[in-house]
Amino acid sequence: MNSIRYKILSLLCFSLVFIASCIKQPLKQTPTGSYTTGTYWRNQSDVIAGVLGIYNILYTEDWVGHALYTYDDQSDDIYVAGDHPDFQAVGNLNADPTLQVIYYTWPFAYEQIGRANNAILYIPKVPVMDQAIRDRSMGEAYFLRAHAYFILSQLYGDVPLITESNVQTGSYNVPKSTAAQIQAQVESDLLKAVSLLPETYDAADKGRVSKGAAEGLLAKLYLFEDNFANAIKYGTAVTTDANYALSPNYTDNFTPGTQQVNSTELLFAVWNENSEIAGSMQSPMALYFSPRPWNGWGFHHPTENFVDQFENGDVRKQASVLAVGDTIPYQTNLVTISPTDAVQMFTGRAGQSTGRMLPSMSTTGYYIKKYTAFMPSGDGNFNFDLKQPLLRSAEVYLIVAEAKIRQSGAGAGDAEINAVRQRAGLSTVTGAGMQQLMHEKRVELGGENVRWQDLLRWDKDKIIDIDTVVGKPKTASPLAPYNGSVIIPARTFQRPKNYYVPIPQEIIDESKGVITQNPNY
């Protein structure tokens, strides 16, 4: 997990998929040489490969491929274990500008933006190509740029705005733009993406972003801006389109194979593939979210408070949470039961071997299950064909529900809430208000890097008092050997400081003070 050091000018390089040195882990394409804008963007093949180069950033460990999930460890859902003190500092609301994870997020976001900027600038200049592919490629570039800026504005607030015009002028060391200006750019890019992207793709192009992905992210942006009318407008465009229907079963979204067959709900995902497929790539999510004795790294452990949120009969609990005694299909890694593990269903079995989860594997007694799958061959290796969902139709249903409730009052979002509840095997509700909505989002999207940003915006809008959330200790399972122990004591939220993480100090230094620090850091 060692990482190379990035300099701020890395975003200027025209790297694409051909220059492995520009990203942390070399891509699995065969290098075909170095390119400049003078020797690239010549034809349709260049355009298709160039756009794939933007997607390739999503697999990166220190970006979407895992590190972004560290920020959700600030919520009440997850405790972060492992050997990364920078992850733990973030989870404890003690982020500082020198932390490694704070730094790495920045250059990978701008690498994605830089690649998108080149595509947006040069695709229109390609002399001859199929117009449908030109439009689609432009739409993908606009979407992926918007995605990176949306994340940057959520995490850091004010950040530099660098677009294709900066590529033309060569001016990259620019001051921060306001979060509102960044969000306006996100809105503009997504509106263009909506107009350019196709509704669906054939099997060969599955995994590319669609019109529905752009509409869904646009609805999410508008909800964060309290623009409820537009959140409803663009969210409803997704929820009423059969091409983006909820998968028949909740588990379809997190099961290799069925994701491809029933993937209408996966609006945007990291489209992992197993390594035996030529040119395939995988994010390391399975490693970070799986127990160490099962070949994972064991970082993110759900809290008892999160697990307690599931109602009786909610199928999402078993699909989302791995508890002591559970296993996963095709999991064949055996572990010897120690004397301290010989509790619950393992009582009296010390010295025996098991493929089930033992107490010693988790600090809280739980793991997030959504990112762990094993090869059907039974060789004990992860099935990296498991896609990593980034935006699902179910989230858009709940975005629409919230916007309706906040615009028109309790009960206005019942139809959307009940759509996800009925899929989960639960009874319908009537007159649902924000408390029901917040509960539903928590159990539907647990472990999907949504909770903390929701808590922040609800606190800003005075729907909740976030002090009552972080002021409660994070606790483990009530069962032995955990006995409800406190894992993280009550924390203190500092307003407005903790609404955003600090700007990386290295970035400030490299800009020679052009980029300034966030307040109170």
N, C-alpha and C positions, 0 to 999 in steps of 0.2 A: 504493500500500500504506500510505498514511497512515491513522492510526487516531484516532478520537475518544477522549477521555478519559472513563473511567467513574468514577463515585463509588460508594461502597459502597451507598448507598441506591437505586441503580438497580434492584436486585433487588426492591425493594418495589413498583415501578410495575406496574400491571396493563396490560401493553403488548400482548400477543398479536400478531396479525399486522397490527393496524391502525395501530400507532404506529411509523412507520419510524425515528423519532429514537432509539429505545431500543436499536438494534443498529447495528453498524458500517456495513453496506451495506443500504439500504432494500430491503424485500421487493418482489416484483414483483406484488403485489396492488394493486388500485385502492383508495386510502384511502376508508373509509366513515364517518369521524368518530372522535372520541375516546369511550371508554367507561369507565365505572366499574362496580364490582360491583353498584351499584344499578340500572344500565341494561343490564347484560349478564347472561349465564347465564339467559336467559328461556325458551329452547326448545331443541329438538334441533339446529337449525342453528347456534345459538351454541356448543353443546357441540362439535360436529364442527369448527367453525372454531377454537375455543379450543384444542383438542388439536393441530390442525395447527400452531398457533402455537408449541407446544413443539418439535415436530419442526423447525421453521424455524431454530432456533438451531444445529442440526447443520451447516448449510451455512456457518456463519460462519468466515471466514479465520483468525481468532485463537482458534479453539476447535477443534472436531472437523474443520472444513473444511480445516485444515492444521496449525496451531501445535502441536497435541499430538504430531505426528510429530517435532518438534524434540527432544523428550526421548529418543526412540529413537536419536538421533545420538550419545548417550553410549555406545552399544553398540559392538561390533567390526564391525558390518555396514555402517555408513554413515559417510561423511565429509560434513560440511556445508560447502558453498561459499557463494557469494553475498555480498551486501553488508549482512548483518545481524550486527554484532558480538555481539549478545546471543545469537543462535543458536549462534555459535561458542564463546562462553563456556560455554554449557550443555554443548555437545559435548565441551569440554575439561575438564569437571568443575570449572569455575570459576564456577558460578552464584552470583550475589549478590542480595540483596533488592531492588536498584534496577533490575534488568534489565527491559526492556519486556516480553519474552515471559513472564517469571515473573508479571508483573502481569496481563497480559491474560487469561491462562487463568482466573484467579479470578473476575472478574465475569461472564464468559460462562457458567461452570459454575453460578454462583448465579442467573443469569438463567434458565437452563433449570430449575433447582430452583424458583425463584419462580413461574414459569408453571405448573409441575406442581402446586405447592402450591395455587394458586388453583383449578385444575381439580379436585383432590381434595376441596377444601373445598366447592365450589359445585355440582359436577355432581349430587351426591345431592339437592340442593335444587330442581333443575329439576322443575316439577310434572308435566309430561306429556312422555314420550318413550318410544321403543321400548326395552324392557329390555335386549335384546341389545346395542344400541348404547351404552346407559348402562354396561353391564358392560365392554364392549370399551374404551370411552373411559377408564374408571377404570383398567383394566389398563394401558393405554398410558401414562397419567400416572404410575402407580406405577413402571413399568419405566423411563421416562425420568428420573424423579427418582433411582432407584437407580443408573442408568448414570452420572449426573453425580457422585453421591456416591462411587461406586466409583473413578472417576478421581481425584477430589480426595484420597481416602484413599491411593491409590497414590503420587501426586505429593508431597503435602504432609504426609501422616501425620495428625496431629490437626488438625481444622478445626471451625468452628462448625456445629452441627446446627440447621437451621432447617426447620421443618415447618409444616403447616397451622395448628397451634396458635399458632405465632408470628404468623401472619397475623391470627388472631382477637384476640390480645392487643396486637399492634403492637410486640412486642419483638423487634428484629432485631439489635441490637448486643450479642451474647452471646459469652461466652468459648468457647474451643475445647473440643470433646468429644474423647475419645480415639479413636484409629483403630479400636479394638475396638468402641466405641459406634457409630461411623459404619458399620462393617461390619454390626453388628447391625441397624441401620436398613435397610441395603441388603438384607439377608436378608429382613427383614419385608416390605419393598416387593415384592421379587421373588416371594416366596411368594404374596402377594396377586395379583400379575400372573399367575402360573401358573394360579390358580383363576379368573381373570376373562377372560383372552384366548382367542380362538378358535385352533384349530389351523391353519387356513388362511383365505385371503381369495380373493374372486373378482378378476378382472382389474382392476376399477375401483379396488380398494383395495390392490393389490400395493404393497409398500414399507412397510406398517404392521408393527409388531412383533407376533409371534405367541406362542402358548404356548411353542413351541420356542425362540424367542429368550430368553424368560424362564428356561426350564430350562437353556439353554446358559450364560447369564451367571451363573446360580445355581451351576452346576457349577464355573465359573471362580472364583467367589468362594470356594467351599468348598475348592478346590485351594489357593488362596492362604492359607487358614486351616489347611491340613494336615488338613482334615476329609475324609479319603479316601472313607469310606463314603458320605457324601452327595454327594461329587463324582461317584462312580460311579453312584449312584442317579439323579441328575438328568441327568447326561451320557448315561447309557444310555437314558433316556427319549427323547433326541434321536436317538441312533445307531440305535435300533431302530424308529424311526418313518419310514415311507416318505415322509411329507410333507417330511422334512428330509434326504432321501438325498443323498449326494455327487453332484455333477453328473457326467455321463458323462465329460467331458473337463476337465482342469484349466483349460484356457484359457477354458472357458465362464464362469468366474467373473470374467473380466477383459476380456470382449469385448462391446461394445454389441450389443444385439439378442438374442444368446444368453443374456445375463444374465436377461432377462425371460422367455425361453422355458424355460430350465433353471435357474431361480432358487431351487430348493428348498434349495440349499446356503447361500444368502445369508440367514442368520437375521436379521441386522441390518445395514443399509447406509444410507449417505446416497444417497437415491434421486434422483440428478441427472436433469434433462431438458434437452433443447436449448431455446434461448431462443425459437425460433419457436413453441413450445407456450405457449398462454396461461397466465399465472400460474406459469410454470416457474421453477426455481431451480437453481443449480449451485454446488458447492464449487470452490475454485480449485486443487484437487490437481494437475490437469494442468499448470497454470502452474508450480508449484513443482518438479515432478518431471520436467519435460521440458527438453531443450536450448534455450538461448537462440536459436540460429539457426532453430529450429523454432517460434518464438513463445512458448517457455517462459521461465522465470526461472532454471532450472538450479541448484537448491540442493542436492539430496541425491544423492550419488554413492556407489554400492556400493564396498566395499573388495575387494582381491584375496583376502583371507582369507575373505570371504563367498563369493565366486564359486568359490573352490577347494573349497567344501563339497559341490558337486553331483557326484554319481556319473556315470560314463559312461552315457549313454542316458536320463538323467532329463529328461523333457519339461518339468519345472518350470523348468529353467535358461533355456531359450529364452523361456518365458513370463514369466519374472521379470526377466531381465537384458538390457539393450540394450548391445551392445559395439561397438567401432570397426568400421565397415564394415556394420553392421546398418541396417535401415530398418524402417518400420512401414507396413502397408497404407494407401494413400491419402495418404502423406506426400509432398507436392509442393514443399516449400520447398527451393530450390536454394542451395548455398553454393559459393563458389570455393575450390578446394583451394590452400592456401598452400604455400610451400616446406617449412615445418616440418611440414605435414600429409602430405607426400608420402612416407609410410612405410607398411609393411604392404601392404595391397591397393591403396594409392594411390601406390605408388612410380612415379616417372616421369610422374605426372599433374598436376603443379603447373600452375595456371592454368586447368584444366578445372573444370566445375561438377558437383556431385553432390547427390543427395537423401539420401545415406547419412551415417551419423554419422562425423564427422571427429575425429581426436585432440584438436584444439583445443577441442572442445565439452565435454570432461570432464577434471577433474583426475586422476581415477583410471583412466580408460579405460572407464567403465561408467555406466549410468543404470538406475534401477528402471523397468521397462517397464509395470508393472501399471496405471498411472494415465494412460497416454498412448494416445489414439486420435484419428484424424482423420476428417473428414467424407468420406463416399463421393463427394461431388461433386467432390473433388479441388481444392477452393478453398484448401487449406493451413491451414484453421482446425481447431481441436480439436473433436472430437465429444464434447460435454458430456453426451451421453446415457449415457456410461460411469458406472455406479454405483460408489460407493466402499465396498467391504466393510469392516465393522467387526467382525463376528463370523460366521465360517463354520462349517458342520458339521464340516469337516475339523479345525478347531481343537478342537472338542468331542471328536472321536474321540481326539485326542492328549491331551486332558485326562483322559479316561477311562483311556487307556493308562498315563499317568503315575501316576494314583491307584492303579491295579491293581498296577503294579510296586512302588510304595512301600508298598503294603499287604501284598502277597503275594509279592513277589520277582520276579526276572528271569523273563521268559517269560509273565507273567500278562497283559501288554498286547499280546501278539503279534497277536491278531486285529485290533485297532484300528490298530496300526501298519501291518500288511500291507494293510489296506483302502486307506490313502492311498498306500502304496508301489506297489501294483498299478495304481492309477489313474495313477500317474506313469510307468508302463512299466518298473518295477523288479522284481526277484525278491523273493520273500518272505524273511523272516528268522525264526529260531527262537531262543528264549532271550534275547530283547532285554532289556537292562537300561537304566539311566538314560543311559549314553553314547549308545546308539542312539536313545533317545527324544529326547534333546536335539538330536542331529543332525537327526532327522526334523522336529522343530518348526522348526528354523532354516531348512531349505530349503523346507518347505511354506509357511511364513508370512513369508518374507523380505520386508521393506519394509512390513509390515502393522502396525507399531507394537506388537510383542509381545516382541521379543528382550530389551530392557533390563530390563523388569519381571520377566521370567523369570530373568535373570542375578541380579538383586537377591534374589529369594526363594530361589533355589538357594544363593546365598552365605549368606543368613541361616540356612538349614537345613544348612549345611556339606556340601552335595553337591558344590559347586565352591569354589574359592578365586578370587574375582573379581579379585584382584591379578594372577593369571596371565593374565587376559583384558585388562584395561586396561593391564597392564604390557608388552604387545606393541605395537609401533608399527603404525599404520594405513598400509598400503602400496598402491601403485598396481599396475597391470598390469605383468607382466614384459616385455611387448613394447615396442618402440620407439614413441614417444619417451619413454615413462615409465620403462622399465628397472627396474621394481620400486622406484621412489623412495619414500622415507618421506614421507607426507603429514602425519601427526600422530605426533609422537614418543611414547614410552611415557608414560603418565599415572599419577597416584597416586590411589588410592581411599582416602578417609578414613572410617573407621567411628567412630560411626554416622552422621556428618554426611551423607555422600553417598547414604544410603538414601533421603533425601527432599531436595527442593529447598526453599529458604527461603520463608517467608511473605512476600508482597510488602510492602515497607516502607510503601508508600502506604496499604495496608489497615490496617496497625498504627497509623499516624498518624491515619487517619480514625476508627478505633475508640477513640482517646484511651487506648490502652494496654490496653483490654479484651482484645484479641487479642494474644497474645505471640509472639515469634519462636521458631523451632525451635532446638534446641540447636546450639551451635558456629557459628552465623552471627552 
